[in-house]
Amino acid sequence: MRHLRLWRRFFAQAVVRETHYRAHFLTTLLVGLVQLGLGIVPTLLLFGFTEEVHGWSRAEVIALVGVFQVVTGLIATFIAPNLNRMTAYLTEGELDAVLLRPVSSQFYLTFRWINVAELSNVASGIIVLAFGLVQSGLTPNVGQVLQAVVLALCGLVLLTAVWSAMSYLAFWLQSVGPIGVVYLSVVEAGRYPLTFFPVAVRSFLTFAFPVAFATTYPVQALSGDLGWASVGLGIGLSVIAVLLIRLVWQRGLRTYASASS
């Protein structure tokens, strides 16, 4: 509960900051809409020559693009502002002050900063998702919606764990700045259904870089193609990922030498 109250303060501070920089909100909204449009254009071009690709219709892929926009919007809102600062935390001595606080340092460094403007991308993603579902004629029931939400959350946790693991390399390397660029580039694969890729790439995008849990699987759940076994797998992998990331963080702290001393 203490961590939840602390996060609520983080969010309130972020909202206050955003009200002072309205141009930033409008710019973020415009950029998000442009990115969303660029994500849909390849789909429209592809399905201009065929009605179906590997079992996916145009409307279903559009719904998937909407889910992708929601997940990446949440990452950009709550995760990216923090993990992009990891090098500065470890090399400029900012971690020293965090370690003195009566709160989990890992929690603080992962959730301290929030970019509220990016929530506009989440909203636009929900609209695109709803449009895709209507166009595809899908009418998911409550159980299917619940499966999709849980799978998307598992995907969000797994993707955060992967980025965290990459960022924690700053404990042993001089800088991990470029890692964020590499991470976001690979995440772009989530704009497309898993079946569009070769088998080896599918395995990579499911277990090594599990973007499939954040995009493809939720849409399949909404269409009724997945069962609760897939949801259980996602939850199990998420729990394992969180535990492993915790171990990596603790290991990194044991090797950390104050940058300000």
N, C-alpha and C positions, 0 to 999 in steps of 0.2 A: 504493500500500500504506500509506503514511503516513496518508492521509485515511481509509482503512478502519480502521486501528488507532485513530485518533482517534474515529471514529464508534462503535466498539465501547466505548470508554470513556464516551462520551455515554450509550449504552444502559445500561451497567452502573450509572452514576450515577442514571439514571432509575428503574431497578428498585429501587435502594436507597431513593430518595425515596418510591417508591410503598409500600414495606413499612412506612414510618412513617405513612402516611395511608390506612389500610385503608377508612375510611369513604368516602373519595373514590372508591376503586375500586368499592365497592358502589353508590354513588350514580350513578356513570357507567354501570355495568351496568344499573341500573334505568331510567335515562333512555334508554339505547340500546334496551332492550326495548320501552319505550313508543313510541319513534320508529319502531321496526320494525313494531310493531302498527298504528300510524297509517298507515304506508306500505302495508300489506297491505289494510286495510279498504276503501279506494276500489276496489281490484281486485275484492274479493269482491262489493261492491255492483254494480259494472259488469257482472260476469259472472253476476250473479243474473238478468239479463234476456236473456242471449245466450250462446251457446257459444263464439263466436269474434269477434274484432274485428280487422279489417285483417290477417287471417292469423295472429293470435296467440291461443292458447288461454289459459285462466286459469292453468294450471300453468306455462306458459312465462313469463307475466308475473310470477308468483311467483318463478320462478328469476331473472328479471331484477332483481326487488327484492332478492334475496339478493346478486347481484353488486354492485348499487348500495350495499348495506350494507357489503360488503367494501371497496370502493374508497373510500367516504367515511370508513370506519373507519381505513384506512391514512392518508388525508389528515389526519384529526383526530389521529392518533398522531404522525406524523413531520413534517408540513408546517405545519399550522395554528398550533401553539404558537410557531413561529418567525416566520412571515409576519405574524401578528397583533402582533408586537413591532416591526415595521419602523419605524413612526413614532418610537417611543422610541429606537431605535438611532440614527436620523439627527438627531433634534431634541434629545436629552438628552446627546449626546456619547459614547454607548456604542460607536459605530462607531470612534472614535479609538483605543480600546484594542485592538479587533479588528484594525485595520490594522497594528498593531505585531507581531502574532503571525506566526510562520513557517508560515502555512497560508493557503490561499485564503480571503479574507474572505467571498466569496459562498457558498462551501461552509459555512463556520462559521455564518453568519447564517441559512442555510436549514435546517441539520440539527442545530444545537446542542441544542435542547430537544426532549424526547420525552415524550409523555403515554402511558405504558404502559397505563393503565386502558382507553384506547380500543380496545385489542386485543380486549377482550371483544366489541365490536361486530363486529369482523372474524370472530370465531368464530361468533357468532350468524348472521351473513350466510352463512357457509359451510354452516351447518345448513339455513337456508332455501333456499339454492341446491340442495343435495342433495335436499331434500324436493320442490322444484319439478321437478327432473329426473326423480325417481322417479314423480311423479304424471303427468308428461307422457309417460312411457314412452320417453324418449330414452336411448340407450345410445351416447354418443360414443366414438369410438376414440381412440387415443393422439394421432394427428395433429390431430384436432379439439380435443382438450383442450389441446394445445400451442398451436394457433392462438388459442384463447380466452384462455389465460394471457398470451401475447405481446400480444394486442390490449388486454387489461385493463391491462397494464403500460404500453403506449403511451398509453392513455387517462389513466393516472395521471400520466405524464410531461407530457402535453399540458395537463392541468388544472393541474398545478403550475406550468407555464410561464406559463399565463394569469394565475394569481393572483400569481406573482412579478412579471410585467410591471405589473400593477395596483399592487402594493405598491411597486415601484421609483419610482412617481410621487412618492413622498415626497421624492425628491431635488429635485423642482421645486415641490412643494406643501407647505403648512404641515402638513397631516395627511391620512392615508389610512385612518384608522380605520374609517369607514363602508364602505370598499371590501370588506372581508371579509364584511360582512352582505349586500351586493349579490351578491357572488360565490356565497355559500352558497345564496342564494335562487334564483339561476339554475341551480345544480347540481341543485336539486330536480327539474328537468325530466328528469333521468336516471332517475327512478323509472318512467318510462313508455317504451314502445317508440317509436322514431323515427317509425314510420309513423302514430302517433296525431296527429302535428302537420301543419300545412299545409306545402307545399313550401318556402316561404321560411324557415320556422322550422327545417325539417330541415337546410337548408344552413347556417344559423347554428349549429345544434347539432353540426354535423359539422366545419366549418372555422374559424369564428370563435370559438366556445366549444365545443370538441370533446368534449362529454360522451358523444356517441354511441359513441366508441371505448372508453369505460370501461364501458358497460352494454349497449346494444343489440347492438353487434357481437360481443362475446364470447358472448352467448347464441345469436346466429345461427350463430356458428362451432360451438358445441356441438350445434346441430341440423343441421349439415351444409349450411347455406345460403350459406356464404361460402367463398371459396378463398384461396390464398396471396397472390393479388394484393392483397386487402384488407389482409393482414398487412404486405406490403411497403409499401403506402401509409401505414399507421400508423407503421411504423419510419421511413420517409422524413420524414414530418411531424414526428416526435419529434426527429429529428436536427436538422432545420431550426429547430424551436422552441428547442432547447437552445442552438444557436449564436446565435440572435437574442437570447435572454435574456442570454447572456454579453456580447453587444455593448451591450445596454441598460445592464447593470450597469457596464461599463467607462466608458460615456458618463456615467453618473450620478456615478461616482467623480471624473471630471474636473471636474465642476461642484460637488463637495462642498466646503464650507468647514467647518472644525472647529466643532462646536457648543459645545465646552468652552473655546475660546480667547477 
